[in-house]
Amino acid sequence: MCGVIMLKRTCYSDKLKEGEEVVLSGWVHERRDLGGIKFILLRDREGIAQITAPKKKVSEEIFKLIDSLGREWIISVKGNVKSSPQAPNGLEVIPQEIEIISTAEPSLPLDPSEKVDADIDTRLDNRFMDIRKPKVTAIFKIRSEILRAAREYLLSQAFVEIQTPKITASGTEGGTELFPISYFEREAFLAQSPQLYKQTMMATGMDRVFEMAHYFRAEESNTRRHLSESDAIDIEMSFIENEEDVIYILENLVSHILNCVNKNKKNELSLLGIEVNIPSTPFRRVNYDQAITLLQEGGFNVRYGEDLGTETEKALGNIVKEKYGDDLYFLTKYPLSTKPFYTNFDGEIARAFDLDYKGVEISSGGQRIHNVDVLKTRIKEKGLPVTSFEAYLKPFRFGMPPHGGFGLGIDRLLMQMLNLENIREGVLFPHDRRRLEP
């Protein structure tokens, strides 16, 4: 019964059908002994199956073997599926064979059955076991659906998927949020975003591109929503009239993602106790002036020209929810001074936007500058050396169409969708200022 693996899994726990012979493989979630009948709750990726061993219906060898099984041991079970109203999904497996594949030390670093709570640091220190929890597994299945749905929508809109370098010669945004690295005899940086590369792609004729991007930012903040590594859906598109063309893609992308999660991940949402509200499109627009007025009327000390911080964003989200009933809304018409050098503008107003979800910014984007001389001027105005951006500027000298794009934060979208207390709950192995391992 123990040794070479002979039993090959035929299905997951959610695909059991009465009358079939199956082989299940997974972890011993719990074990119970009621004297004349013993139970194993076997956990796999798709849920929990009940293995029921009545003394009169199974071999003596199997009946004794069950007593030796420890929590989180990995086993394979071959048996027949029977109806049982008390079992998960109304089905149980009567075992014919049980094979021990791997054992686990009796002192577990945390409890996968979730009967004993653990703080976020303990969970992340033992992430391999934390993800064994059905609710945590559900989070990452939903995250996978977000990525699948995003690709589906963008490909349907004639976007081409690309991959850009993650080592760059200069910072995208400038500032201090850079991770410098030694690149042979030169200094280089981990990419803050694919911004400069995806803009370069607009000069190639591939006029609609997207990337499942990985960001590196030396965030000094130790907050529930900041990470040193994060993921985003980045797009860039050409021949636009203004930022509204980009907003149209973003709001329909988010709507498609939410609809797909709602449709395809019902079990996971139910397990987490989450109902996803699907907003109608177009999403509400709140311009910067209106936002400042709403915040001031709400008693917040904000002044025109300031970028909105974490607390004022959260407060604005509450105000918009109470006043209009919206979870998702765009912030538009920002002062140009608050936006990066590549942002197009009308006078002192940026052709840019943010998308907020329950008071947290999940996306930022807009129309870009495509005139090389204007770009140079804006780089200088931001206090950045033009010489550091020569490779970026070169395509603009040889025909660049009007274009724009956005980055949609996958981690923040997931956090707000599922009401997670901390962004790290939705990232497999999160890294921040304090955490580099695992």
C-alpha positions in Angstrom: 0.0 0.0 0.0 2.9 2.3 0.5 5.9 2.9 -1.9 5.7 3.0 -5.7 2.9 5.1 -7.0 0.6 2.8 -8.9 -2.7 4.6 -8.7 -3.2 7.3 -11.3 -5.8 10.0 -10.6 -8.8 9.8 -12.9 -10.6 13.0 -11.8 -10.8 15.8 -9.3 -13.2 15.8 -6.3 -15.7 18.1 -8.0 -16.2 15.6 -10.9 -17.5 12.6 -9.0 -20.5 10.7 -10.5 -22.5 8.1 -8.7 -21.8 4.6 -9.8 -18.3 5.3 -11.2 -15.0 3.8 -10.2 -12.5 6.6 -9.6 -9.0 7.3 -8.4 -8.6 10.5 -6.3 -5.3 12.0 -5.2 -4.7 14.7 -2.6 -4.1 15.7 1.0 -5.6 14.3 4.1 -7.7 17.3 5.3 -9.2 15.5 8.2 -9.7 11.9 9.5 -12.5 10.7 11.7 -13.2 7.4 13.5 -16.7 6.5 14.6 -15.8 2.9 15.6 -17.5 0.8 12.9 -17.0 3.4 10.2 -14.0 5.7 9.4 -13.9 8.8 7.2 -11.1 10.6 5.4 -11.7 14.1 4.0 -9.5 14.2 0.9 -8.6 17.7 -0.4 -7.5 18.4 -3.9 -7.4 21.5 -6.1 -11.1 21.5 -6.8 -12.5 20.8 -3.3 -12.9 18.1 -0.7 -14.2 14.5 -1.2 -15.4 12.2 1.6 -13.8 8.8 1.7 -16.1 6.5 3.7 -14.8 3.2 5.0 -17.5 1.1 6.8 -15.8 -1.9 8.6 -18.2 -4.3 6.9 -17.6 -3.0 3.3 -13.8 -2.5 3.1 -10.8 -4.8 3.6 -9.3 -5.1 7.1 -6.0 -3.8 5.7 -7.6 -0.6 4.5 -9.6 -0.2 7.8 -6.3 -0.4 9.8 -4.3 1.7 7.3 -6.7 4.7 7.8 -5.6 4.9 11.5 -2.0 5.5 10.5 -2.7 8.5 8.2 -1.7 11.9 9.4 -3.0 15.3 8.5 -1.6 16.7 5.3 -0.3 13.3 4.2 -0.7 12.8 0.4 -2.6 9.7 -0.6 -4.4 8.2 -3.6 -7.7 6.4 -3.2 -9.3 4.0 -5.6 -13.0 3.3 -5.0 -16.6 3.4 -6.0 -18.8 6.6 -5.9 -22.0 6.3 -3.8 -24.8 8.7 -3.0 -24.6 10.2 0.5 -26.7 13.2 1.5 -24.3 14.1 4.4 -21.1 14.1 2.2 -19.8 17.1 0.2 -21.8 17.4 -3.0 -23.9 14.5 -1.8 -21.4 11.8 -2.9 -18.8 9.6 -1.1 -16.1 7.2 -2.2 -16.0 3.6 -0.8 -12.3 2.7 -0.9 -10.9 -0.4 -2.6 -7.2 0.7 -2.4 -5.4 3.4 -0.5 -1.8 4.3 -1.4 0.4 6.6 0.8 2.4 8.8 -1.5 4.0 11.2 0.9 4.0 11.9 4.7 4.0 15.2 6.6 5.6 16.1 10.0 2.9 16.1 12.7 3.7 19.7 13.9 2.2 21.8 11.1 3.3 25.5 10.7 -0.3 26.5 10.2 -3.7 24.9 9.9 -5.0 24.3 6.4 -8.5 23.5 7.7 -8.7 27.2 8.8 -9.9 26.2 12.3 -7.0 28.1 13.8 -6.3 31.6 12.6 -2.9 32.8 11.5 -1.6 36.3 11.0 -0.5 37.5 7.5 3.2 37.1 8.2 2.8 33.5 9.4 0.8 32.8 6.4 3.3 34.3 4.0 6.2 32.6 5.7 4.5 29.3 5.0 2.8 30.2 1.7 3.1 26.6 0.3 0.7 25.5 3.1 -1.4 28.6 3.2 -2.5 28.1 -0.4 -3.7 24.6 0.5 -6.7 26.3 2.2 -9.7 26.1 0.0 -10.5 29.8 0.4 -7.0 30.8 -0.6 -7.0 28.5 -3.5 -10.2 30.1 -4.6 -8.5 33.5 -4.7 -5.9 32.3 -7.2 -8.4 30.6 -9.4 -10.3 33.9 -9.6 -7.0 35.6 -10.4 -6.4 33.1 -13.2 -9.9 33.9 -14.6 -9.1 37.6 -14.6 -6.0 36.9 -16.8 -7.9 34.6 -19.1 -10.9 37.0 -19.5 -8.5 39.9 -20.1 -6.7 38.1 -22.9 -10.1 37.0 -24.4 -11.4 40.6 -24.6 -8.2 42.3 -25.8 -7.7 39.7 -28.5 -11.3 40.2 -29.6 -10.5 43.9 -30.0 -7.6 43.2 -32.4 -4.8 43.7 -29.8 -1.6 41.7 -30.2 0.2 40.3 -27.1 3.8 41.4 -26.6 6.6 41.0 -24.1 9.0 43.8 -23.3 12.3 43.9 -21.4 12.4 44.1 -17.7 15.9 45.6 -17.6 16.0 49.2 -18.8 18.6 51.9 -19.2 16.4 54.6 -17.6 13.4 54.9 -15.4 9.9 55.2 -16.9 8.6 57.6 -14.3 11.8 59.0 -13.0 11.8 59.7 -9.3 13.2 57.5 -6.5 11.1 54.3 -7.0 13.9 52.6 -9.0 15.7 49.4 -8.4 19.3 49.9 -9.7 21.2 46.9 -10.8 24.7 46.2 -12.1 24.5 45.5 -15.8 28.1 44.4 -16.7 30.0 47.8 -16.8 26.9 49.9 -16.7 24.1 50.8 -14.3 20.6 49.7 -15.3 17.2 49.5 -13.6 14.4 47.0 -13.2 11.5 48.2 -15.3 8.9 50.3 -13.5 6.5 49.5 -16.3 6.5 48.7 -20.0 5.4 52.3 -20.8 8.3 53.4 -22.9 8.5 50.2 -24.9 4.8 49.9 -25.6 4.9 53.5 -26.9 7.8 52.6 -29.1 5.6 49.8 -30.5 3.2 52.4 -31.8 5.9 53.5 -34.3 6.1 49.9 -35.7 2.6 49.7 -37.2 1.5 47.2 -34.6 -1.1 49.8 -33.5 -2.8 47.8 -30.7 -0.7 45.9 -28.3 -1.0 44.5 -24.8 1.2 42.8 -22.2 0.7 40.9 -19.0 3.3 43.1 -17.4 5.5 42.8 -14.3 6.4 46.0 -12.4 9.3 46.7 -10.1 9.0 49.7 -7.9 11.0 50.5 -4.8 7.9 51.5 -2.8 8.8 53.0 0.6 5.3 52.6 1.8 4.3 49.8 4.1 0.6 49.8 3.3 -2.1 47.2 2.6 -2.0 48.1 -1.1 1.7 48.6 -2.0 4.3 46.0 -3.3 7.8 46.1 -4.7 6.7 43.7 -7.4 3.3 43.8 -9.0 1.4 42.7 -12.1 -0.7 44.6 -14.6 -2.5 44.5 -17.9 -0.8 47.1 -20.0 -2.2 48.3 -23.4 -1.3 50.9 -26.0 -3.3 51.8 -29.0 -2.8 54.2 -32.0 -4.9 56.5 -34.1 -7.1 57.7 -31.3 -9.0 60.9 -31.2 -8.5 61.5 -27.5 -8.3 59.7 -24.1 -12.0 58.7 -24.3 -11.1 56.1 -26.9 -8.7 54.5 -24.4 -11.3 54.8 -21.6 -13.8 52.9 -23.8 -11.4 49.9 -24.0 -10.7 50.0 -20.3 -14.3 50.1 -19.0 -15.3 47.3 -21.4 -12.3 45.3 -20.4 -13.1 45.6 -16.7 -16.8 44.9 -17.4 -15.9 41.7 -19.3 -13.5 40.5 -16.6 -16.2 41.0 -13.9 -18.8 39.3 -15.9 -16.5 36.3 -16.6 -15.6 35.9 -12.9 -19.3 36.1 -12.0 -20.2 33.5 -14.6 -17.2 31.1 -14.4 -16.2 31.2 -10.8 -19.5 30.9 -8.9 -18.2 28.2 -6.6 -15.1 30.2 -5.6 -17.1 33.4 -5.1 -19.6 31.4 -2.9 -16.8 29.9 -0.9 -15.4 33.4 -0.2 -18.9 34.9 0.4 -18.5 37.5 -2.3 -21.0 39.0 -4.7 -19.5 40.8 -7.6 -21.5 43.8 -8.7 -21.5 44.3 -12.5 -21.6 48.0 -13.4 -23.2 49.1 -16.6 -21.1 50.9 -19.1 -20.1 53.7 -19.6 -18.7 54.0 -16.0 -19.3 57.3 -14.2 -16.8 60.1 -14.9 -15.8 62.4 -12.0 -13.5 65.2 -13.1 -10.8 66.5 -10.9 -12.6 69.7 -10.0 -15.7 67.8 -9.0 -13.6 65.5 -6.9 -12.0 68.3 -5.0 -15.4 69.9 -4.4 -16.9 66.7 -3.1 -14.0 66.1 -0.8 -14.1 69.7 0.6 -17.8 69.4 1.1 -17.1 66.2 3.0 -14.8 68.1 5.4 -11.5 67.0 3.9 -8.7 69.5 3.6 -7.6 69.2 0.0 -6.4 71.9 -2.4 -6.6 72.2 -6.1 -3.3 71.0 -7.7 -2.7 68.2 -5.2 -2.7 64.6 -6.3 -5.1 62.5 -4.3 -3.5 60.4 -1.6 -4.6 57.0 -0.2 -6.9 58.5 2.4 -8.5 61.0 0.2 -9.0 58.4 -2.6 -10.7 56.1 0.0 -12.9 59.0 1.2 -13.9 59.9 -2.4 -14.8 56.3 -3.0 -17.2 56.4 0.0 -18.7 59.7 -1.2 -19.2 58.5 -4.7 -20.8 55.2 -3.5 -23.1 57.0 -1.1 -24.0 59.8 -3.6 -24.3 57.7 -6.9 -24.2 54.1 -5.8 -21.1 53.4 -8.0 -18.1 51.1 -7.0 -16.2 51.9 -10.2 -15.7 55.4 -11.6 -13.1 57.4 -13.6 -11.3 60.4 -12.3 -10.6 62.7 -15.3 -9.2 66.2 -16.2 -6.3 66.2 -13.8 -3.9 69.1 -13.5 -1.0 68.4 -15.9 1.5 68.9 -13.0 0.3 65.7 -11.4 1.0 63.4 -14.4 4.1 61.9 -16.1 6.1 63.7 -18.8 4.6 61.7 -21.7 1.0 62.7 -20.9 -0.8 64.8 -23.5 -2.6 67.9 -22.5 -4.9 70.8 -23.2 -3.4 73.9 -21.6 -2.8 72.9 -18.0 -5.2 70.0 -18.1 -3.9 66.5 -18.7 -5.6 64.2 -21.1 -5.4 61.5 -18.5 -7.5 59.5 -16.2 -7.5 57.1 -13.2 -10.0 54.3 -12.7 -10.9 53.8 -9.0 -12.6 50.7 -7.5 -14.2 51.1 -4.1 -11.9 54.0 -3.3 -8.6 52.5 -4.6 -6.9 53.4 -7.9 -6.7 50.3 -10.0 -5.7 51.9 -13.3 -4.1 55.0 -14.7 -3.7 56.0 -18.3 -4.5 58.6 -21.0 -3.4 60.0 -24.3 0.3 60.4 -24.9 2.4 63.1 -26.5 3.4 62.0 -30.0 5.3 65.2 -31.0 9.0 64.8 -30.3 9.7 68.4 -29.6 6.9 68.7 -27.1 8.2 65.5 -25.5 11.7 66.9 -25.1 10.2 70.0 -23.5 8.1 68.0 -21.0 11.1 65.8 -20.1 13.1 69.0 -19.2 10.2 70.4 -17.2 10.1 67.3 -15.1 13.8 67.8 -14.3 14.9 64.7 -16.2 17.9 64.6 -18.5 16.9 64.3 -22.2 20.1 62.4 -23.0 18.8 59.5 -20.9 15.8 59.1 -23.2 17.4 59.2 -26.6 16.5 55.6 -27.3 12.9 56.3 -26.4 12.7 59.5 -28.4 14.2 58.1 -31.6 11.0 56.5 -32.9 9.2 59.8 -32.4 11.5 61.4 -35.0 10.4 59.1 -37.8 6.6 59.1 -37.7 4.6 58.4 -34.5 0.8 58.3 -34.7 -1.5 59.8 -31.9 -1.8 57.1 -29.3 -2.7 56.3 -25.7 -3.0 53.5 -23.2 -3.3 52.4 -19.6 -2.0 50.0 -17.0 -4.6 48.0 -15.0 -3.3 46.6 -11.8 -4.2 42.9 -11.5 -3.4 42.8 -7.8 -5.5 45.8 -6.9 -8.4 44.7 -9.1 -8.4 41.3 -7.3 -8.1 42.9 -3.9 -11.0 45.2 -4.4 -13.2 42.7 -6.2 -12.8 40.2 -3.3 -12.7 42.7 -0.5 -9.3 41.4 0.6 -7.8 43.2 3.7 -4.3 43.2 2.2 -3.1 43.1 -1.4 -0.6 40.4 -0.4 -3.4 37.9 0.1 -3.9 37.9 -3.7 -0.2 37.5 -4.7 1.4 34.1 -4.6 4.8 35.2 -3.1 4.6 39.0 -2.4 7.7 41.1 -2.0 7.8 44.5 -0.3 10.2 46.6 1.7 10.4 44.1 4.5 9.8 40.8 2.7 12.1 39.2 0.2 11.5 35.6 1.0 10.0 33.2 0.1 
